[in-house]
Amino acid sequence: MNYHRYYPVDVVNGPGTRCSLFVAGCIHQCRGCYNKSTWSLNSGVPFTQDVEDKIIADLQDTEIKRQGLSLSGGDPLHPKNVPVILKLVKRVKNECHQKDIWLWTGYKIDQLTLQQRQVLDYIDVLVDGKFVQDLADPNLIWRGSSNQVIHHLNHK
């Protein structure tokens, strides 16, 4: 998997202070997308073990407390990204207790494959649906267009 940006301190992409990772690869290619540079799977730079370790260390930092991790892109649930994203979210849940994980995808929740659905077992909030320029609303919080849905996933 490749990624474009990692923000160790972010207050825009989800509630509270967070770590945010923007991955490469998106099949949806929505008209009006603000992040077109992330569409190609081959864009960005490789996501390495060092980057994963840095995310974990940042989430565990006691000086700058983070509420959680935000995953966007591109699309974290692009089929080629799912194995790495699944490994990352499992590790966050195992090593960074009490941290939440938000994930943005162009897929609708009912369109997800079994492999993509495995990721849902480890995330807290899924924001789903393609960005639709005609439904864009700058007043929406944590989504770009009114068709996108914020799903608070309840795990037992």
Secondary structure, DSSP 8 states (H G I E B T S, - for coil): -EEEEEEEEESSSSSSSEEEEEES--S---TT-TTGGG-STTSSEE--HHHHHHHHHHHH-SSS---EEEEEES-TTSTTTHHHHHHHHHHHHHHSTT-EEEEE-SS-GGG--HHHHHHHTT-SEEEES---GGGB-TTSSS-SBTT-EEEE----
